Amino acid sequence: MNSTLDDLPAIAKKCGEKNVRTYLTLNTIIYDHDLSVIKTLVNAVKDAGITAVIASDQAVINYAFTQGVEVHISTQLNVTNIETVKFYANFSDVMVLSRELSLN
């Protein structure tokens, strides 16, 4: 399904009625010229009541965090050690660890 920013409030409302959490994935490399777009997207997520953003770029993570938007750290960030977990724990309670890790 292709959606636009204008669809976010209806999506959040419909999912919320069924107790379904909603996420907008912003897994892309962010360059300086993308920063205004990211701010627009995160602001739209917040205004619509989307549950969280899934992100791998520090600019997205930081901006969402400062706006009070829940952040989930993406597997694309490559969290592979405890020090990285400790660092990103300042921004998020949810992290998808790297696929390359074993249970050990």
C-alpha positions as CSV (number, residue, x, y, z in Angstrom):
1,M,0.0,0.0,0.0
2,N,1.3,3.4,-0.9
3,S,0.6,6.1,1.6
4,T,1.1,9.8,1.9
5,L,1.7,12.0,5.0
6,D,-2.0,13.0,4.7
7,D,-2.9,9.3,5.3
8,L,-1.0,9.1,8.6
9,P,-3.8,10.3,10.9
10,A,-6.4,7.9,9.5
11,I,-3.9,5.0,9.7
12,A,-3.0,5.8,13.3
13,K,-6.7,6.2,14.2
14,K,-7.8,2.9,12.6
15,C,-4.9,1.0,14.1
16,G,-5.4,2.6,17.5
17,E,-9.0,1.4,17.5
18,K,-7.7,-2.2,17.3
19,N,-4.8,-1.6,19.7
20,V,-2.3,-2.0,16.9
21,R,0.9,0.0,17.1
22,T,2.1,2.0,14.1
23,Y,5.6,2.7,12.8
24,L,7.2,4.8,10.1
25,T,10.5,3.4,9.0
26,L,13.1,6.1,8.1
27,N,16.0,3.8,7.3
28,T,18.0,5.8,4.8
29,I,21.2,7.8,4.7
30,I,20.5,11.4,5.6
31,Y,22.4,14.2,4.0
32,D,22.3,17.9,4.9
33,H,19.8,18.6,2.2
34,D,17.5,15.9,3.6
35,L,17.2,17.4,7.1
36,S,14.2,19.5,6.4
37,V,12.4,16.5,4.9
38,I,13.2,14.4,8.0
39,K,11.8,17.1,10.3
40,T,8.6,17.3,8.2
41,L,8.2,13.5,8.4
42,V,8.9,13.3,12.2
43,N,6.6,16.2,12.9
44,A,3.9,14.5,10.8
45,V,4.4,11.2,12.8
46,K,4.0,13.1,16.0
47,D,0.9,15.0,14.9
48,A,-0.7,11.9,13.6
49,G,-0.1,9.8,16.7
50,I,2.0,7.2,14.9
51,T,3.6,5.0,17.7
52,A,7.3,5.3,16.7
53,V,9.8,5.8,14.0
54,I,12.3,3.1,13.1
55,A,15.6,4.7,12.3
56,S,19.3,4.1,11.7
57,D,20.6,7.6,11.1
58,Q,21.7,9.7,14.1
59,A,20.0,12.9,12.8
60,V,16.7,11.1,12.6
61,I,17.2,9.5,16.0
62,N,18.1,12.7,17.7
63,Y,15.4,14.9,16.1
64,A,12.7,12.3,16.8
65,F,13.9,12.0,20.4
66,T,14.0,15.8,20.9
67,Q,10.4,16.0,19.6
68,G,9.2,13.3,22.0
69,V,8.6,10.7,19.3
70,E,9.3,7.1,20.3
71,V,12.4,5.8,18.5
72,H,13.2,2.2,17.6
73,I,16.8,1.6,16.6
74,S,17.0,-0.3,13.3
75,T,19.0,-3.4,12.6
76,Q,20.6,-1.3,9.8
77,L,22.4,0.7,12.5
78,N,24.5,-2.5,13.2
79,V,24.3,-2.7,17.0
80,T,27.0,-5.4,17.7
81,N,28.3,-4.6,21.2
82,I,27.2,-3.6,24.7
83,E,28.7,-0.2,24.5
84,T,26.7,0.7,21.4
85,V,23.6,-0.6,23.3
86,K,24.4,1.6,26.2
87,F,24.9,4.6,23.9
88,Y,21.6,4.2,22.0
89,A,19.7,3.4,25.2
90,N,19.8,7.1,25.9
91,F,17.5,7.5,22.9
92,S,15.5,4.3,22.7
93,D,14.2,1.4,24.7
94,V,13.9,-0.8,21.5
95,M,16.8,-1.9,19.4
96,V,17.0,-4.6,16.8
97,L,20.4,-6.0,17.1
98,S,22.6,-7.0,14.1
99,R,21.7,-10.1,12.3
100,E,25.3,-11.3,12.5
101,L,25.2,-11.8,16.3
102,S,24.8,-15.2,17.9
103,L,22.9,-16.0,21.0
104,N,26.2,-16.0,22.9
